[in-house]
Amino acid sequence: MLHQALRRFGQKLVCRRPLEKEVYHFEYGMKLSTLDFVALGVGHPVGVAVYFLANEVAGNQAGPSIVISILVAGLTSLLAGLCYAEFGARLPRSGSAYLYTYVTMGELWAFITGWNLILSLVADGVIVVQAWTLGFDILYGNRISETLHESISQHVPQVIAGNLGYFAIILLLFTIEIQDLPYHEYHIIFKLLTLVRLLVLSFVIISGFVKGDLHNWNLTEEDYVKAGLNDTFSLRPLGSGGFVPFGFEGILRGAATCLYVFIGFDSIVTRVEEAQTPQRSIPKGIVISLLICFLVYFGVSAALTLTVPYYQLRPGSTLPEAFLHIGWATAYYAVAVSVFFSIVTGSDTNFTFPICQVIHVMAKDGLLFPVLASFIISTYGHILTTVIFVTMAAIMTFLFGLTDLLDLRSLGTLISYSLVAFCVLIIRYQPEWMNEENEAQVQDENGGNEAQMQEENGPAAEKQPLQGLFFPGSPTPTPLSGQMVVVCSSLLALLLTLLCLVLAQWPGLLSGDPAPITVVVLLLVLITGITGVIWRQPQSSTPLPFKVPAVPLLPLLSIFVNVCLMMQMTAGTWLRFGVWMLIGFAFYLGYGIWHSLVAQPHLKAQTVD
């Protein structure tokens, strides 16, 4: 009895969501082209973070080597973007990582992904609230020192400084009216605002390269002493100087935080069902938007660190303050207005709507209370939800620092990236159970066709204990080969995590200690062998407009890089994430697991073989 109960419990955890013909999605009343998706993928990242993230990372974590951190974060997001793009071409349905994990890995991982998405989106909202604060402070000059304030008053007429408050109120009312427009009109304005932001940031980049000084990328102890920062020079607050003042660890730490600037592309896959040609426009939109975001943030970071010595970038400082350093007060206010406008216009679409969307989908699937599914999309429900989450964001603003929130958002993103890469690795080697046309046939096979599968694969199964690992007997994926890939992929995920844990002790490796070196070599041998087993298995031949190249190498590389960056997070970030997940598991074990698709047989949920 106990064995059967545990077996049924385990089957519930790995139950896959069937792809029904009708899946609820939010209507926007228009179809989106590739250009629309590019604007969507660029507009959100190049909205808030660009004005303060570079100051945070360069001043406290990476120094001038923030440009390398941006490169690492960009490549990490590109690897994840390729995985998202394949799923966008394979499953032209809204849902993002939550749907991908549900139909590939099962219910438990889907709940973890969805609950993680809610946390990430709430962290987004808190970041937006803090950005609002920074935006108002920029306009009023509250966070600028008295010396800088005096320099501003010398260049800006008093009438402008005295009427900034009225200007801010008018701007706020105007943006509220914009967001009340029908979606079609708002989307046009959103693209225009995105273009304006890119033009403003282009001005910032060009100004930085014109007024910048290469010496700021090679600061020495004498520069710190001349600046009056240290009489005896300490390594910690300022680093060791040069282009990489905080070392290789600083680059990785900065890359983990900089990942925040590339997470806008996941908003593209939530609009799949509004695409004119989703199989083509989704992959193109993801890749092009990631490339544009990388170029913008790379240029802004380089211009900022060339213009201002990194040790003068204070926590909470913003991008426009670089113009005060070079004496361009007029440009300071022009960019400050752009900052405030970007924050206000991007706050609604970046915060409450995605949270409502994720909660609605999870409630429809029975993982959360069903009453939320209808309530959260109603007019009063949306208003109440907005009030609740904005209040939560305001409270969390006083409890957590900006860097803590950025790290929490990046941690959730890295976990989602890893799960989606793992899903691509699995789905590529599975039989065609993902195809809607063959769904009924596959369900029949899963329901009671075990004898037929044994008969078809009998000869191969008999000779496959070891030989079948590298010489499979079928040119197409079989249930046996698919199950073998699932097991091998799970082992690889565990081994890659162990490898990242060992590599985190980098000084021990450099010192020549034989113990960690031996462990690394052993792990690399095991990883290479298991990767070879997966590589030898037959892949799905389903034609798709886009597929991740070099499978299984690229998905495994994506998982490895994601886990390496996760290791850079602080213990406090992991503690906050752990508390949130414990709350989620309480909901899932107390309600979701008993009322989900598994508990509703008429939905014919599939279980992982």
N, C-alpha and C positions, 0 to 999 in steps of 0.2 A: 504493500500500500504506500509506504513512504517513498519507495523508488518510483512508483507511477506518479505520485504527486509531484515529486521533484522533476520528473520528466515533463509533465504537463506545464509546470512553472517555467522550465527552461525553454519549452517551445513557444510560450507566450512572449518571452523576451526577444526571440529572434524571428518573430512573425513579421513578414514583409507586407507592406501596404499594396493592395491591388490597384492598378491604374484604371479606374472606372472611365467610362465614356464621358461622364459629366463630372467635372471637378470645379468647385466654386472658385471664382477669381473676381477680383475687384474690377469693375468696369470703369474705363476712362473715356470712352466715347470717341476714340480715335486710334488709328494705326500708326505705329512708329517705324521710321526708316533707320538705316544704319547711322546716318548723321544724328538723328534724334538720340540713339543709344550712346553715341560718342559724347554728345552734350550732357547726357544724363550721367555717364561714367566720369566725366571731367568736372561737371558743375558742382557736385557735392564735395569731392576731395579738395578742389581748388576753391573753397568757400570760406572755411573757418580756420583750419589747421595751418594753412600756409602763412598766416600772419603772426603766429606765436610759437609754432612747434620748433622751427629752426633755432630760435633763441634759446629754448629750453634745452635742446639736445646739444647744441654747440657750446653753451655756457657751462653745462654740468656733466656731460657724458663723453663727448667725442672731440670737441674743439673743431679746428678746420677739417679734420677727417670726417666730419659729418657728410661730406660729399661721397665718401666711400660707404658710409652707413646708408645713405639714400640709394646707392647702387645695389648694395646687398638686399635692402628691403624691396627694391624694384624687381630684382631678379627672383626673389622669393614670391612676390605677388604674381609675376609673370608665369612661373611654374604652376601656381594655383589657378591662375586665370585660364591656362590651357586646359586644365582639368574641368573647370566650370564650363568652358566653351564646348568641350565634348558632350557634357551632359545637356547643355542648352541645345545642341544639335540632335542629341539622341532622345531627349524628353522635352519637347516643346511645350512645357507646362510651367506655370508659376509655382514657386515654392522654395527655390534656392537649395541650400545645403540640407535643410530639413527634409524635403521631399526626396532628394538624392539618397540620403542615408536610409530613409524609410523603405524605399523600394529595393535597396541593394543589401543593407546590413541587418535591417530589422527594427523592431519597435523600440527597444531599449536605447539603441544608439540614436534613433530619431528623436526620442524625448530629450536625451542629453544635448543633442544639437539644437533643438528648438528652445530649450530652457537656457542654453548658452547664448543663443541669439537674442533672447529677451534681455539678458544681462548686458550684452554688448550694446544693444540699442538704448537701454537706460543710461549706460555710461556715456553714450553719444549725447544724450539729452543733457546730462550734467556738464559735459564739456561745452555744449552750446550755451548753457546758463552762465558758465564762467566766461565764455567768449563775449556774451552780452555785457558782462561787467567790464571786461577789458575794453570793449568798444566804447562804452560810455566814458570810461576813464581816459581813453585816448582823446575823445572830443573835448573833455574838460581839463585835460592835463593834470589830473589828480595824482598820477603815478610817476610823474616826472619830477626830478629834483628841482630845488629852488634855482640852482644855477641855470639849468636848462629852461626853466620857466621864464627866467629873466631874459634869456637869449631869444625866446619865442616872442615876447612882448616887444622886443626891439625890431622885429621883422614883420609882425602881423598887426594890422590895424586893430585898435581896441574895439571898434564896432563889430568886427568879425568874432573876436573872442567873447564879447558880451552877449551875442545872439546865438551862440552854438546850441544852447538849450532849446530855443524855439525851433531851430533847424532840425534837431534830433527828434522832437515831437512830430513835426511835419513829415519827416522821413518815415517815422514809425507808422503813422496813420496811412501814409501812401502805400507802404509795403503790406499792411493789413488788407487794404482794398485790393491790391494785386492778388493776394492769396485767396480772396473770395471770388475771383473771376472763374468762369468755366475752365476746365482743365486745358482745353485746346488753346485758349488765349493765354493762360498762365504759362503753358509750355513754350509758346513763342517768346514771351517775355523772359522766361528762364534761360533760353538759348542766347538771347541778346545780352542778358546780365553776365552769363558765362563768358561771352566774347569780350565784354568790357573788363571783366576781371583779368582775363589773359592779357589784354592790352596794358592794363595797369601794372601787372607783374612783369611784363616785358620791359616797361619803363624802369621798374626797380632793378631788373637784371642788367640792363644796359648802363644805368647810372652806377651800379656797383662796380662793373668792370671798368668804367671810365674813371671813377674817383677812388677805386680800390688801390691797395698797396700790397704787393706780394710779400713784403716783410711780415705782414700779419699771419702768414702761413708758416713762418719760421721764427717765432718769438723765442727769446732766450731769457736766462735768469736776469740779465742786466735790464731787460725791458720791464720785468716785474718790479725790480728795485727802483728804476727811474719813475715808474708810475706811482711809487709810494705804497704799493700793496704789501710788501714784505721786506723787512730789513734782513732777515736771515733765510728767506726762501724755503718754503715748505712744499712738498710734493702734492699734498692732497687737494686743497681746494682748487689749485690752478693747474695741476698736471706738471709734466716734466718739460714742457715747451716743445717747439718744433711743430711739424704738421700733424703728428699723432701724439698729443700731449698726455692722453689717458691710456695709451697702449692699445693692443689688439682687443683686449676686453672692452675697452671703451667703444671701439667700432661696433662690436657685436651688441653691446648694450644699447648704443644709439640706434642700430638697425632695428632692434626689437621695438623701440619706441616709434621710430620713423615709419613702421609698418602701417600706422594709423592713416598716413596720407594716401595710401593706395587701396583702401578698403571700399572705395566708391563703386568699383566694378560689380560687386555682389548685388547692388541695387538693379543692375541690368537684368539679371536672371529672374528677378521678381516680376518683370514686365514681359515675360516671354510671350504670353498669349495675346499681347497687344502688338506684336511685331508683324510686319508685312510678310517677311520671309525669315522666320526665326532661325532656320538651319544655317543661314548665311550671315544675317545681320548680327546675331548674338556673338559668334566668335570674332567677327571683325570689330564690333563695338568694344568688346573687352580688350582686345590686343591694342587697338589704336588708342583707347582712352588711357590704358596703362602707360603707353609710350609717351603720350602728351604729359601726363602727370609726372612721370620721371623727369622729362626735360625741364618742366617748370620748377619742380622742387630742387633739382640739381642746380639749376641756374640761380635760384633764389638763395640757396644755402651758400653757394660759392660767392655770390655777390655780397652777402651779408658778412661772411667771415673775412673777405678781402677788405671790406669797408671799415668794420669795427673789430678791434682785437677781441678774441673770444672771451677773455676774462672780464670784459666790460659788459657782457650780455647777462643781465640780471634775471633771476626767476620772475616771471610775470611781465617781462618786457615784451614789446611787440615790434614787428618789422618796421613800421614807419619811423621808430626812434633812430634808425640808422641814418636817416636824413638829417636829424639834429646833430649827429656826430660830424657830418661834413658841412653843416651850416646851411642846409636847404630847408628852411622852416616852411616855406610855401608848399614845397613838395610833401613835407610831413603831413600837412593838413589835407592835401589832395588824396594821399594814400589812406589817411585815417578815415576819411569819408567812405572810401571804397571798402575799408575793413568793416565799418559799421553797417553799410548797406549789404555786404555779403552775409554778415551774421544774421541780420534781421530777415532777409529774404530766404535764407536757407534753413531757418530753424524749424519750421513746421514740417516740411517734407522730409527732413532728416531725422525727426524725432518721433512724434506720436503716431503717424500713419503706419510706418513699418512695424511698430510694436503691436498696434491693433491688428495688423494683417497676420502676424505670426500667432498671436493669441487666438484669433478667429480660426485659423487653419487647425491648430492643435485641439481646440475645443470641438471642431467638426469631426475630428478623428477620434474623439473620446479620451484623449490624453489629459485634457483639462475639463472643467465643468461645462457641460453643453450650454447652459444658460448664457455663458460668455459669448458664444458664437453669434447669437441673435442680438444680444444687448450691445456688444462693442461696436457693431456697424450701424446702429441706430443713431439718430441725430443727438439725442440726449446722452446716449452711451458714449459717443465720441467726445462730446463736450466734457462729461464727467471724467472720462479716461484722461483727457488732456490735462484737466485740473489736477487729478491725482498724481500723474507722472511728473508734471511740472513742479508740483509741491515737493515730491520726492527728490527731484533734481536740485531744487533750491536747498533742501536740507543737506543733501550729500555734498553740495558745494562747500559747506562750512566744515564738513568732516574730513574731506580728502583733498589732497593737493592736486594740481593739474597733471603733474607727471604720474602720480598714482593712477589717475583716471585713464590717462593715455595707455599706461601699461596694462590695466585691466581690460581695456578695449582690445588692445593688441593680443593679449593672451587668448581671449575668446576667439579672435579671428584666426590665430594660428591653429587652434584646436579644430575649428571648422575647416580650414585649409587641409589639415592632415586627414580628416575623415573623408573629405571629398576625393583627395588623391588616393586614399585607400579604396574607396568605392570604384574609381576608374580602374585600379589594378585588378579588382575582383571581376567587375562586369565585363572586361575585355575578354576574359577566358571562360565565361559562362555560356551554356546553351542559350538558344534564343528565347528565354523566358521573359525577356523584357519587351518583346514585340507584341503589340496589341492584337495583330492579326492572328497570332498563334496562341493568344492567352488562354482560350478555352481548351485548346489541345494540350497545352502545358499543364493546366490545372488537372485535366484527366490523368496525365502521366504522373503528376505528383500525388494524386489521390489514391491510385491503386495499381500503378503500372510497374511496380518494382520488379515483378517477374520478367516483364518484357525487357527492362533495362539490363537485368542480369543476363538475359538471353542474348541481347545485342552485344553486350560488352563481355560476355563470358570468356571467350578465348583470350581477349586482351587482359581481362582481370586475372586470369590464371597465370599469365606470364609477366604480370606487372608488379610484383612485390618490389623489385629493385630496378629491373630493366625499364619498366614503364616510366620511371622518373625522368630519364633523359631520352627515351625512345618510345613515345606514346604510340599506341596502335591505331589511332584514328586521326585523320587530317582535320576534323572538325571537333569543337568542344563537346565533351560528354559530361554527364553528371559526375562521373568519377574524376575526370581531369579538373572540372570546376571545383569540386570539393578539395582536391589536392592543392589547388591554387589558394583557396581560402585558408587552409591550414598553413601553407608556406608563407603567405602574406602576413598572417597573424604572428608567426615566429619572427619574420623580418621586422615587423613593427616593434616587437619586444627587444630584439637584438640591436636595432638602431637606437632605441631609447637607452639601452645600456651603454652603447658606444658613446652617445652624447654625454652621458653622466661621467664616463671616464675622461673624455676629452675636456670636460669642464675643469678637470684638475690639470690644466695645461702646464703649470710650472713643474709638476712632477715628471712630465714627459720630457721637458727640455733639460731637466737635470740629469737625465740618463738613468733614472731609477728603473731597474729591469722589470719590476712587478707590473706597473701600468702599461709599459711597452708590450710585455707579453700578452696582457689581456687585450690590448688593442689589436695586435696581430691575430690572435685567436678569433676575436669577434669579426675581423675583416675576412678571415678565411671562411667562417661559417656564413657570413652574409653573402660572400661571392658564390659559395656552393648552392645555397638556397635560391639565390637570384637566377643561377643557371638552370635550376629545376623549373622555375616559373617560365623562363625564357623558352624552354623546350616544349612547353605545353601548347596545344593548338589554340589560336585566337579566333574570336568571332569574325566572320566574314561579312557582317551586315554593312552595306554601303552607307556611309555617312558623309555629309558635306565637310565635316571636320573631325579629325581624330588626333589625340595626343601622340606625337611622334616618339619613337624610341621607347616604347613600353617593353619591359617594366622599369627601365632605368630612370626616366624622368619622373614618374610618380614616386618612386623610392627616393630619388634625390630631393623631391619636394618635401616628403615626410621628414627626411634627415635634416634639411635646413630648418624646417619649422620647429622640430624638437630642439635643435641647437639654440634657436632664438628663445624658445620657451625657458631653457635653462638659464637665460640671462635675467629672468624676472626675479624680483626680490621676494623674500619670504612673506612679506606683508601682502603682496599681490596674490600669491598662491593661497594665503589664508583667507582673504576675502572671497576668492573664487571658490574655495572649498566650502565655506559657510553657505554660499548661494546654492551650490550643488546639493548640499545636505538638505536644504529646504526643498529643493526640487524633488529629490528622491523620496522625501516624506509625502509629497503630493502624489507622486507616481505610484508608490507602493500602497498608499492609503486609498487611492481612487483610480488613477489612470489605468493600471494594469488589469483592473476588474471591469472596466467599462470601455475599453478600447476596441479596436477591430477584432481582436482575438475573442472577446466576449460576445461578439455579434456574428454568429455563424453564417447568417444570410449574406454577409459581405464577402464570404469566401476568401478570407485572408490566406495568403500563401506563407508557408514556413520554409526557412532555409534548410536545404537538404543536409 
